[in-house]
Amino acid sequence: MMTDWSADVGTRNYRIPQGTDARNVWDLLACVLCFLMIASSLLGYLWIRSHIVSLGYSLQQSKQLEEALVRVQNSLIAEEETLKSPERIDFMARNDLAMEPLGPYQRVVLRFHEIGVDPPGGTILANIGRTDIQLRKPAAHNSNN
């Protein structure tokens, strides 16, 4: 048989007050604010640290890309120097393209003064910004006569 010892005994709570003490609320608020400040500073530290690590990785990747581009640039400079050497151009023109040097009868000499046109050179290049540049046409080629 079981006996219920708490029957007929009223609930009594002498030590805990029924009202809320303002001092306890301010203490709880101060503790929560301290916890939030510590948590936010730790989260800020973690965010900054992760940002620094990602910047380090991107910096390393940029350095590797720069080194690769410098290697490509150096190889292209060397290739350009070999391709534009006159001996190589002459060799390829003679052997691969079966070309020969020009004879005196194959040369075309442009004589601008005979047709009355200024030769391309300093005067035209100096006046490129002007809009009134016109080529002089000789009187023999004029159809108004």
Secondary structure, DSSP 4 states (H G I P E B T S, - for coil): ----TTTT-----SSS-SSPPHHHHHHHHHHHHHHHHHHHHHHHHHHHHHHHHHHHHHHHHHHHHHHHHHHHHHHHHHHHHHHT-HHHHHHHHHHTS---PPPGGG-----HHHHT-PPSSHHHHHTTT-S-------GGG-TT-
